[in-house]
Amino acid sequence: MKRGLVVRRAACAVGVAALSGAVVVACSQAEEMKNTASSAVSAGASAASSAASAGASAASSAASAGASAVSSGASAASSAASSVVAGPSTSIDVPGVGTVALDEGTTAAYNKAGGAAALGLPSAQPEKVGDGTVTAFAHGSIYSSPQTGAHLVQGEILRVYLAHGGPQGQLGFPVADETETAGGPNASTGGWISEFQHGTITWLNQGDGTFKETITPK
């Protein structure tokens, strides 16, 4: 009986040892699985953070590129509206007309008259007239020839001048810029005057606020 009891106790001890070993193995495997899961979660979080950072960087770069493109476009549009090149001659880009090249004399007369602020932009390409040229602007025309130089004619005097044939008519090319005379248009007998090769055109106040042209041949 004692021998049998010893054997059973020994068997029981072996079983307990085996069970303890199994528990230890199971706990070790569980810890390893836990560590693996934790590493996977950490790697996933790191990947998500990197992706978010890359996305934010790409969005920032795209926004910066867009802002730069808008700024460049605005600058280009501003230059195209009126690209006047300083110097003896001038080139002006005009929508619907193209690049208008002004010669040295016309450029000087244009600037003297106040440029785009006073005359506006060219409304057509320069036109050859006799041995000279005429360049029409929004608020007047500049006539240029080798004998007379370049001079501005505008307003009602320009209308009368064209009605009488312009530079190829009885008056020829202007020899001076249009200017005020006799105290200017606010004076009772004042107004404007233009001198031409073969005569003078005046546009004068008649004393009652009405105006009338007078052509005086030379």
C-alpha positions in Angstrom: 0.0 0.0 0.0 2.7 2.5 0.8 4.5 1.7 -2.4 1.3 2.3 -4.4 0.8 5.6 -2.5 4.3 6.7 -3.3 3.8 5.9 -7.0 0.6 7.8 -7.1 2.2 10.8 -5.4 5.1 10.7 -7.8 2.7 10.6 -10.7 0.8 13.5 -9.2 4.0 15.5 -8.8 4.9 14.8 -12.5 1.4 15.9 -13.6 1.7 19.1 -11.5 5.1 19.8 -13.0 3.8 19.2 -16.5 0.8 21.5 -15.9 3.1 24.2 -14.5 5.3 23.9 -17.5 2.3 24.2 -19.8 1.1 27.2 -17.9 4.6 28.8 -18.2 4.7 28.1 -21.9 1.2 29.4 -22.4 2.0 32.6 -20.4 5.2 33.0 -22.5 3.3 32.6 -25.7 0.6 35.1 -24.5 3.3 37.6 -23.6 5.0 37.2 -27.0 1.6 37.6 -28.8 1.0 40.8 -26.7 4.4 42.2 -27.6 3.8 41.4 -31.3 0.4 43.1 -31.2 1.9 46.1 -29.4 4.6 46.4 -32.1 2.0 46.1 -34.9 -0.1 48.9 -33.3 3.0 51.1 -32.9 4.1 50.5 -36.5 0.6 51.2 -37.7 0.4 54.5 -35.7 3.9 55.5 -37.0 2.8 54.8 -40.6 -0.4 56.8 -40.2 1.5 59.7 -38.7 4.0 59.6 -41.6 1.2 59.5 -44.1 -0.6 62.4 -42.4 2.7 64.4 -42.3 3.4 63.7 -46.0 -0.2 64.7 -46.9 0.1 68.0 -45.0 3.4 68.7 -46.6 2.0 68.0 -50.1 -1.0 70.2 -49.4 1.2 73.0 -48.2 3.4 72.7 -51.3 0.4 72.7 -53.6 -1.0 75.8 -51.8 2.3 77.6 -52.1 2.6 76.7 -55.8 -1.0 77.9 -56.3 -0.3 81.2 -54.6 2.9 81.7 -56.6 1.0 81.0 -59.9 -1.7 83.5 -59.0 0.9 86.1 -58.1 2.8 85.5 -61.4 -0.5 85.6 -63.3 -1.5 88.9 -61.7 2.0 90.3 -62.5 1.8 89.1 -66.1 -1.7 90.5 -66.5 -0.7 93.8 -65.1 2.3 94.0 -67.5 0.1 93.0 -70.5 -2.4 95.7 -69.8 0.0 98.5 -70.7 3.7 97.5 -71.2 5.3 100.8 -72.1 9.0 100.4 -72.7 11.0 103.5 -71.7 13.4 104.9 -74.3 13.4 106.7 -77.7 10.6 104.5 -79.0 7.8 102.8 -77.2 5.9 99.5 -77.6 2.4 99.2 -76.1 0.5 96.0 -75.9 -3.2 96.8 -76.5 -5.9 94.1 -76.2 -7.7 93.7 -79.6 -5.1 95.9 -81.4 -1.8 94.1 -80.7 1.6 95.5 -80.1 1.7 99.1 -81.2 5.2 100.5 -82.0 5.5 104.3 -81.6 8.4 106.1 -83.3 10.6 108.5 -81.3 8.7 111.6 -82.2 5.3 110.1 -81.4 6.6 108.7 -78.1 7.9 112.2 -77.1 4.6 113.8 -78.0 2.6 111.1 -76.2 4.6 111.5 -73.0 4.4 115.3 -73.2 0.6 115.1 -73.5 0.4 112.9 -70.3 0.7 109.4 -71.8 -2.0 106.8 -71.1 -3.5 108.9 -68.3 -4.4 111.7 -70.6 -4.7 110.2 -74.1 -5.5 106.6 -73.3 -4.0 103.6 -75.2 -3.7 103.5 -79.0 -6.9 102.6 -80.8 -5.2 101.4 -84.0 -1.8 100.7 -85.5 0.1 103.8 -86.8 -1.1 104.7 -90.3 1.1 106.0 -93.1 -0.2 109.4 -94.4 1.9 111.0 -97.2 5.5 111.3 -95.9 4.3 111.0 -92.3 2.2 108.9 -89.9 -0.9 109.3 -87.7 -1.4 107.3 -84.5 -4.9 107.4 -83.1 -5.4 107.2 -79.3 -8.6 107.0 -77.2 -8.6 110.8 -76.7 -6.8 112.3 -79.6 -4.3 111.7 -82.5 -0.7 112.4 -82.9 0.5 113.4 -86.4 4.2 113.1 -87.3 6.2 114.0 -90.4 9.9 114.8 -91.1 9.1 118.5 -91.8 6.8 119.2 -88.9 7.7 116.8 -86.1 5.0 115.0 -84.0 2.1 117.0 -82.6 -1.2 116.2 -80.9 -4.7 117.2 -82.3 -7.8 116.4 -80.2 -11.4 117.1 -79.4 -13.4 119.4 -81.6 -10.4 120.7 -83.5 -9.6 117.1 -84.5 -13.1 116.7 -85.7 -12.9 119.9 -87.8 -9.4 118.9 -89.1 -10.6 115.5 -90.3 -13.6 117.1 -91.9 -11.3 119.2 -94.0 -9.1 116.3 -95.2 -6.6 116.0 -92.3 -2.9 116.1 -93.2 -3.7 115.5 -96.9 -6.2 118.3 -97.0 -5.8 122.1 -97.2 -4.2 122.5 -93.8 -1.4 119.9 -94.0 0.3 118.5 -90.9 0.2 120.3 -87.5 3.3 122.3 -86.6 2.4 122.6 -82.9 0.4 120.9 -80.2 -3.1 122.0 -79.6 -3.2 124.5 -76.8 -5.6 126.9 -75.0 -5.9 130.5 -76.2 -7.3 133.8 -75.1 -7.7 132.6 -71.5 -9.0 129.1 -72.2 -12.5 127.8 -72.6 -13.8 129.4 -69.5 -13.1 132.9 -70.8 -15.8 134.7 -72.8 -13.8 134.5 -76.0 -11.3 131.9 -75.1 -10.9 128.3 -76.2 -8.4 126.1 -78.1 -6.1 126.6 -81.1 -4.0 124.4 -83.4 -1.5 125.6 -85.9 -1.0 123.7 -89.1 1.4 124.0 -92.2 -1.2 126.0 -94.1 -3.6 127.5 -91.6 -5.0 127.6 -88.1 -8.1 126.1 -86.5 -9.6 127.7 -83.4 -12.5 126.4 -81.2 -13.7 129.5 -79.3 -16.3 130.4 -76.7 -18.8 132.8 -78.4 -19.4 134.6 -75.1 -22.5 132.6 -74.1 -21.0 129.2 -73.4 -21.4 128.0 -77.0 -18.4 127.2 -79.2 -17.6 127.6 -82.8 -14.7 126.7 -85.1 -12.8 129.1 -87.2 -10.3 128.1 -90.0 -7.8 130.8 -91.0 -5.6 129.9 -94.0 -2.0 131.1 -94.0 
